[in-house]
């Protein structure tokens, strides 16, 4: 039996051009969750390929405006192919409270220019069965 709130939901954020965010990173977008939710998967799609060692994408828990707790990442050693989904490696703190924001942060090596990209979050409201 499945309850509608436990079905996987998806939301996509389109981000315009990001020019040289540097190693300090830029927070370029966010998702706000109306209810407590668990992020089950996340993906990024770039329109123009990015070579290895030039990019890092990080999902941050923006609870109380802090935006420092990592939820998931695509690390700097990963090359990103154009129009091919790249999965975020999810961390243990993927459960969010109602009203929390998931921030998208981009870090580069000083030469990164992204034409545009998208981030997709797959989430369920509450926690998966067996994770009380």
N, C-alpha and C positions, 0 to 999 in steps of 0.2 A: 504494500500500500504506500502511496506517495502523497504527501501533502503539497499543495501548490507552492508554499513558501520554501520547501526543501528542494524544488527543482532548480537546476543551474540557470542562472541569469547571466547575461553578458552585456557589457557596455564598452563602447569604443570612444577614445579621445583622439581627435586629429590635432596634431601640432604642426604649425607652420615652420618656416625656416628657423634653424638654430645656428647662429654663427659663432664659432669659437667660444664655447662655454668655459674652456680651460679646466684645469684639474680641480678647482674649487667647486665647479658645477653650477648649474642653473636649475631652479625648480620651474618647470615649464607648463605644468598643468595639474589639475586635480580632479578627483571623483569624490563626491560626498555621498555617504551611505545613510539612508533615512532610518534604517533599523540595524540592529546588531547583525553582522554578517561575517562569513568566512571566505577569504579569497582562496579558490581551489586551483586556479591556473591563471597565468597572464602571458601575453605574447606581445611582441613588437614587430612592426612591419616598416621597413624603410623603402623609400622610392628609389634611391640611388645607393648602390653598394658601398659599404664602409669596410675598409681593410682592418686586419687584426691589429690590436694594440692602440686603436685610436678612439674608442668609445666605451663608455660604461653607462648603462641605464639602470636606475635604482628606483624601486617603489618604496616610499616612506609612509609610515603611519603618522598622520598629521593630528593626532589626538591633542587637544588643548593647544593647538597651534605650534607644538614642538617640532614636528616633522623631522625627527632624528632616528627613530626606530626603524630599521630596515625590515621590509616584508619580503622582498625578492630582488634579484639582480640579474642583469646580463653583463658579465664581466668584461674587462678590457682585453682579454686574450681571445675573444670571440669575434670572428669576422661576420659581418651581417650582409647577406646577399639581398639584392633588390627584390622586392615583392615576394619574399619568402618569410613565413612566420618564424621568429626566433623565440623560443620559450624562456621565460624567466625561471631561474632557480629559486624556488620558494623557501623561505625560512620558517622557523617554528612559530613566529608571532604573526600569523596570518588571520587571526580572529580580531575583528574590530567592533567597537561599541557603536551604538546608534549616534549619528551625528559626526562620526569621525570622517576625516578626509584621507584619501590615498593620494599622496603627492608623487609626481613623476619628476625625477631629477636626471639630468644629462651631464656627464663629465667627459672631457676630451683631453687631448694631449697638446693643445695650443694651435692645432691646425684644422680641427674638425669643423666642417660646414655641412649640416644636414639640410637637404632641400625641403623635405617634410617627412613626417613619419606618423604612425598610429600606434597606440597602445590599447590592447583589449584586456579587460578583466573579466574573468568568469568567477562568479560567486554564488553562494547560497545564503539565505537568511538563516541565522542561527548557526548551529554546529552540525557537522555530519553525524549520522547515527553512530553510536558507539564512542563518541567523544564528549560525554556529558560534562 
